[in-house]
Amino acid sequence: MAKERIRIGIMGLGVVGSGVARILMEKADRIQAHIETPVELVRVLVRDPQKKRDFQVPGHLLTTSSRDILDDPDIDIVIEVMGGEIPAYKYIEGAIQSGKHVITANKEVMAKYGPELLTLAHQRGVDILYEASVGGGIPLIGPFQHDLAANKIISIQAIINGTTNYILTRMASEGAEFGAALAEAQALGYAEADPTNDIEGIDAVYKLAVLATLAFHLPVRPADIYREGISRLTSRDFRYARELGYAIKLLAIAKEENGMVEARVHPSLVPQGFLLAQIGGVNNAVCVQGDLVGTVVFYGPGAGSKPTSSAIVADLILLAKNITAGLTGRFRLREESGKTISPMDQVQTRYYLRMSVADHPGVLAQIATVLGEHQISIASVIQKEADPVSQTAEIVIMTHLAREADMQDSLAKIRALPPVVQERCFFLRAEG
Amino acid sequence: MAKERIRIGIMGLGVVGSGVARILMEKADRIQAHIETPVELVRVLVRDPQKKRDFQVPGHLLTTSSRDILDDPDIDIVIEVMGGEIPAYKYIEGAIQSGKHVITANKEVMAKYGPELLTLAHQRGVDILYEASVGGGIPLIGPFQHDLAANKIISIQAIINGTTNYILTRMASEGAEFGAALAEAQALGYAEADPTNDIEGIDAVYKLAVLATLAFHLPVRPADIYREGISRLTSRDFRYARELGYAIKLLAIAKEENGMVEARVHPSLVPQGFLLAQIGGVNNAVCVQGDLVGTVVFYGPGAGSKPTSSAIVADLILLAKNITAGLTGRFRLREESGKTISPMDQVQTRYYLRMSVADHPGVLAQIATVLGEHQISIASVIQKEADPVSQTAEIVIMTHLAREADMQDSLAKIRALPPVVQERCFFLRAEG
């Protein structure tokens, strides 16, 4: 039953929604060149129809009632670009229940409910496409679903939050402290007034959940992902890291070994020779290691109206082709049995330790002894001349691979050593 | 008419062919998990059935006659991994004519005959997939066909030949001369005994033709692409480039402006801040600028048995799904009218000029005058102390944007200036 026309409803007319509406109208020819069936935007859900917007959608398309989209049997595709969990999740679920296809940029909903929504869509014979939910216009969902399908994925290491990468880039290049770099990011519109979601790694956790679920063939939920933000980093850490040959990035990491999947988001030292160490500003880069392909990296702007619209419209073209061919509801999230999430305690990585210690003889020996007792071996040490005023010296230690539980135990013991200034004993994890 | 079984013939059992056969046999479970219909390798064309190979394909599958594959009505998919133009092109065309789908890694055939083969496949209702023809396992064809479909592509700038990138990386990092770096690449198996195709840019031209044809919606043939190899570069050029803030890479470049498409492969100065300047060793990186997505980069190993097999098997999974769904022959190479290829003369870029000149007063003024008369303005100059033995000085000039024809004219005039040592007057183009 070939459709004469494919009708679209957009939910949300913020930055991304306006971008999509603009492209649907201004680039209709380019889109239509890919699709045999005419595509038409018929309804847009907004909170305030009177609001002035960069791109004015014709007033008769606007509605403030979600029912005008969800209950309209003529609408084939719902593009959800409201963001946030509620009510977006309910709208997406409702759309699928009514047999509509969904295109969404909603990382939070896909991270929390992706597996259920994908299963529901498959049952209802419709598609839910979500390329725009991670990495703006950088192709990521498509590559995992198709291009890398022959691979067993070994690891994902990604810079997937532009706000924090901007802040860290400024801290590294200007010697800025966190607060100043955040304020600058806010002034430039790269960080929100309430920056919590970005700087605490919540946004990155959502994106990693989406990617890891696809890559490792088991549902990886936000709650499964260890998370640490960037607000405790100091300019000194960047100086020491550089001296040791590293950059500092907020990494989203997921790895599988023998059926154990680890997933974590935290600031991490990255060897300067790694491509990820070179990624500056608000850009994203996702590094994927597969057993066949080796290491591939996908790089680009991770957010913004146009890049995100690029992904949404690509999904729309694909979906419209599938609808025209009478072929939808094909995608299944393939789950492989016998896999589990590693607890963070069991994760093995390298560590960077920075400590202020009273300038006494034998302090380094005491610290090294604690580490040795926990089977943690030291790769390199930086000890600077003591500060004559405070009579404290700063010691920085890079370890070889160690288990998180051992590191945490060591750290508790090191903090309790009398010469160590407890509140100035800080550690970071390191890749490579 | 759902097929009970999808049967595959492989043509060619070299490094890539063996890799594909191995995956089809050893990873059958993983592949089959994606596809409802069982997939079976039934025939492999080889030149010498007795030859010892890393991976031994069961002897009863081997044949030395292409007819055993092309004329076998039970074979649904031909995987062509012989390489070279003849007889591969004839086999591909024959397979399509007999209604078989084709998966190929053959950049030469796709560069020279891609548009015709794609059209023929569409007419015959079959698919020709060629993700493996460019960039090994790095997703590139898929992204251009799908993920970036909403974009008007502005430019492609790519490192798509691993051999030359290895050589240039060694010249840059070790101060090696071209001959020594090539010999090293040959010793390591990165360059062939006859390295012409790589070092003269022919391989890169094929790959650029494939990508540009997809990106700009007009057939871009190898003959349309200006080409220069890397054999004339000297270690001095790398030193001067670094001093000026550039790396030197063999770039494949294609750009569109106002319907004029330029396409060229030549060594190029790349600003050190560009991601492409950071790509070392045999890796590839393709930088794509789109009107919506901004600048995205795809990076990874550009060749090798496993990465190339990763792309071929991904194509196979996609194709098998489409065959199962009864949906093939859908892809059309979309051509946009009114576009033409720019002659190289009209290309605008920046230039790096290196000249040996007799150490006389006023030489730089003479050179600058010639450039000025051709509307070429100078961005920076390096002039080193004259060599006391040869009484010649070396002058290096970076220009602002200039037209190729003007540059060539200037160069002819500069070479004719008495103080200029004609055979040591050399230029390179620069991006950024």
Chai-1 contact restraints between the chains, C-beta under 6 A:
chainA,res_idxA,chainB,res_idxB,connection_type,confidence,min_distance_angstrom,max_distance_angstrom,comment,restraint_id
A,A33,B,R334,contact,1.0,0.0,6.0,A-B,restraint_1
A,H34,B,A149,contact,1.0,0.0,6.0,A-B,restraint_2
A,G137,B,V293,contact,1.0,0.0,6.0,A-B,restraint_3
A,I138,B,V296,contact,1.0,0.0,6.0,A-B,restraint_4
A,P139,B,P143,contact,1.0,0.0,6.0,A-B,restraint_5
A,P139,B,D147,contact,1.0,0.0,6.0,A-B,restraint_6
A,G142,B,D147,contact,1.0,0.0,6.0,A-B,restraint_7
A,P143,B,P139,contact,1.0,0.0,6.0,A-B,restraint_8
A,H146,B,L318,contact,1.0,0.0,6.0,A-B,restraint_9
A,D147,B,P139,contact,1.0,0.0,6.0,A-B,restraint_10
A,D147,B,G142,contact,1.0,0.0,6.0,A-B,restraint_11
A,D147,B,A314,contact,1.0,0.0,6.0,A-B,restraint_12
A,A149,B,H34,contact,1.0,0.0,6.0,A-B,restraint_13
A,A149,B,A314,contact,1.0,0.0,6.0,A-B,restraint_14
A,A149,B,I317,contact,1.0,0.0,6.0,A-B,restraint_15
A,A150,B,S310,contact,1.0,0.0,6.0,A-B,restraint_16
A,A150,B,V313,contact,1.0,0.0,6.0,A-B,restraint_17
A,A150,B,A314,contact,1.0,0.0,6.0,A-B,restraint_18
A,N151,B,S310,contact,1.0,0.0,6.0,A-B,restraint_19
A,Q278,B,Q278,contact,1.0,0.0,6.0,A-B,restraint_20
A,L292,B,K306,contact,1.0,0.0,6.0,A-B,restraint_21
A,L292,B,S309,contact,1.0,0.0,6.0,A-B,restraint_22
A,L292,B,S310,contact,1.0,0.0,6.0,A-B,restraint_23
A,V293,B,G137,contact,1.0,0.0,6.0,A-B,restraint_24
A,V293,B,P307,contact,1.0,0.0,6.0,A-B,restraint_25
A,V293,B,S310,contact,1.0,0.0,6.0,A-B,restraint_26
A,G294,B,P301,contact,1.0,0.0,6.0,A-B,restraint_27
A,G294,B,P307,contact,1.0,0.0,6.0,A-B,restraint_28
A,V296,B,I138,contact,1.0,0.0,6.0,A-B,restraint_29
A,V296,B,G300,contact,1.0,0.0,6.0,A-B,restraint_30
A,V297,B,Y299,contact,1.0,0.0,6.0,A-B,restraint_31
A,Y299,B,V297,contact,1.0,0.0,6.0,A-B,restraint_32
A,G300,B,V296,contact,1.0,0.0,6.0,A-B,restraint_33
A,P301,B,G294,contact,1.0,0.0,6.0,A-B,restraint_34
A,K306,B,L292,contact,1.0,0.0,6.0,A-B,restraint_35
A,P307,B,V293,contact,1.0,0.0,6.0,A-B,restraint_36
A,P307,B,G294,contact,1.0,0.0,6.0,A-B,restraint_37
A,S309,B,L292,contact,1.0,0.0,6.0,A-B,restraint_38
A,S310,B,A150,contact,1.0,0.0,6.0,A-B,restraint_39
A,S310,B,N151,contact,1.0,0.0,6.0,A-B,restraint_40
A,S310,B,L292,contact,1.0,0.0,6.0,A-B,restraint_41
A,S310,B,V293,contact,1.0,0.0,6.0,A-B,restraint_42
A,V313,B,A150,contact,1.0,0.0,6.0,A-B,restraint_43
A,A314,B,D147,contact,1.0,0.0,6.0,A-B,restraint_44
A,A314,B,A149,contact,1.0,0.0,6.0,A-B,restraint_45
A,A314,B,A150,contact,1.0,0.0,6.0,A-B,restraint_46
A,I317,B,A149,contact,1.0,0.0,6.0,A-B,restraint_47
A,L318,B,H146,contact,1.0,0.0,6.0,A-B,restraint_48
A,A325,B,L327,contact,1.0,0.0,6.0,A-B,restraint_49
A,L327,B,A325,contact,1.0,0.0,6.0,A-B,restraint_50
A,L327,B,L327,contact,1.0,0.0,6.0,A-B,restraint_51
A,R334,B,A33,contact,1.0,0.0,6.0,A-B,restraint_52
